[in-house]
Amino acid sequence: MSLSQYVLKRNGVPLGHRASLIQNLNRSLGAESNALFWKHWNPIWGYFLARYIYVPLTSVCSKPFAVVITFGVSGALHDIAIGLLGYGWQYFLTVWFVILGIFLNLSSYLGINYGGCRFFIRVGINVVSVLACFYFATLII
């Protein structure tokens, strides 16, 4: 699947469409589960992570472990970008993203779904889950 096809599938509009950002935010923040939140969040970055990290990892380890490693790699790449920009070398985002991956696996395993809630309740749940993982990462570091 090409990047354009992937973005269309995840975002519902073609790559570069003027409604792309609002569609991305509506689909991700209003998602009915944590898994759907991450499925729709940043489809371009997700395409490259899936293609070059997650899918190859699933051939050598379990899918839940591949999710955690993929999130960790994403966090590490964010940390490297911050370091290269001159803001100091850190590993906080790597830890936070690993926690996000663990939370994704846990919520999927437990089958947590809040599709019956109104849109703004779903937005709140998704934002709070990301912030709770952030807070947990601050306790670790």
C-alpha positions in Angstrom: 0.0 0.0 0.0 1.4 3.4 -0.9 1.6 6.4 1.5 -1.3 8.1 -0.4 -3.5 5.0 -0.1 -2.7 4.6 3.5 -3.5 8.2 4.4 -6.8 8.0 2.4 -7.7 4.9 4.3 -6.8 6.3 7.8 -7.9 9.9 7.3 -10.9 9.5 4.9 -9.5 12.2 2.6 -6.6 12.2 0.2 -3.1 13.3 1.2 -2.9 17.1 1.1 -6.6 17.6 1.1 -7.6 20.9 2.8 -9.7 19.1 5.4 -7.0 16.7 6.2 -6.0 18.1 9.6 -9.6 18.5 10.9 -10.5 15.0 9.7 -7.4 13.7 11.4 -8.3 15.4 14.7 -11.9 14.3 14.5 -11.1 10.7 13.8 -8.3 10.4 16.3 -9.5 12.4 19.2 -13.1 11.2 18.7 -12.0 7.5 18.4 -14.0 4.9 20.2 -11.0 3.1 21.7 -7.3 3.7 22.4 -6.4 1.4 19.5 -8.5 3.5 17.1 -7.0 6.7 18.5 -3.5 5.5 17.5 -4.7 4.1 14.2 -5.8 7.6 13.2 -3.2 9.7 14.9 -0.6 11.1 12.5 -1.2 8.7 9.5 2.0 9.8 7.7 4.2 8.9 10.6 2.2 5.8 11.3 2.7 4.6 7.7 6.5 4.7 8.1 6.5 3.2 11.6 4.2 0.4 10.4 6.1 -0.3 7.3 9.7 -0.1 8.6 9.4 -1.0 12.3 6.1 -2.8 13.3 5.6 -5.2 10.3 9.2 -6.4 10.3 9.1 -6.9 14.1 6.0 -9.0 13.9 8.0 -11.7 12.0 10.3 -12.1 15.0 8.2 -11.3 18.0 4.6 -11.1 19.2 2.4 -8.3 18.0 2.0 -6.7 21.5 5.8 -6.7 22.0 6.2 -5.2 18.5 3.7 -2.4 19.4 5.8 -1.5 22.5 9.1 -1.6 20.5 7.5 0.5 17.7 6.3 3.1 20.2 9.7 3.1 21.8 11.5 3.7 18.5 9.1 6.5 17.7 9.8 8.1 21.1 13.6 7.7 20.6 13.3 9.3 17.2 11.5 12.2 18.8 14.2 12.4 21.5 16.9 12.4 18.8 15.1 15.2 16.9 15.0 17.3 20.0 18.7 16.7 20.7 19.6 17.6 17.1 17.7 20.8 17.4 19.9 21.7 20.3 17.5 21.4 23.2 19.6 18.8 25.0 19.7 15.0 24.8 17.1 13.2 26.8 15.1 10.0 26.9 11.8 11.1 28.4 9.8 10.7 25.2 11.2 7.2 24.7 9.9 6.3 28.1 6.6 8.0 27.6 6.0 6.4 24.3 6.8 2.9 25.7 4.2 3.5 28.4 1.7 4.6 25.6 2.5 1.3 23.8 1.9 -0.7 27.0 -1.3 1.2 27.7 -2.5 0.5 24.1 -1.8 -3.2 24.6 -3.6 -3.2 27.9 -6.7 -1.4 26.7 -6.9 -3.6 23.6 -6.5 -6.8 25.7 -9.2 -5.6 28.1 -11.5 -4.7 25.2 -12.0 -1.1 26.4 -14.4 0.6 24.1 -16.3 3.9 24.7 -18.1 4.1 21.4 -21.4 4.6 23.3 -20.2 7.9 24.6 -20.8 11.3 23.0 -18.0 12.7 20.9 -16.7 15.2 23.5 -16.6 12.5 26.2 -14.5 10.3 23.8 -12.2 13.3 23.2 -11.8 13.7 26.9 -11.1 10.0 27.5 -8.5 9.9 24.7 -6.8 13.1 25.9 -6.8 12.0 29.6 -5.3 8.6 28.6 -2.4 10.3 26.8 -1.9 12.7 29.7 -2.1 9.9 32.3 0.7 8.1 30.5 2.7 11.3 30.4 2.2 11.7 34.1 3.2 8.1 34.8 6.4 8.7 32.7 7.3 11.7 34.9 7.0 9.5 37.9 9.5 7.1 36.4 12.0 9.7 35.3 
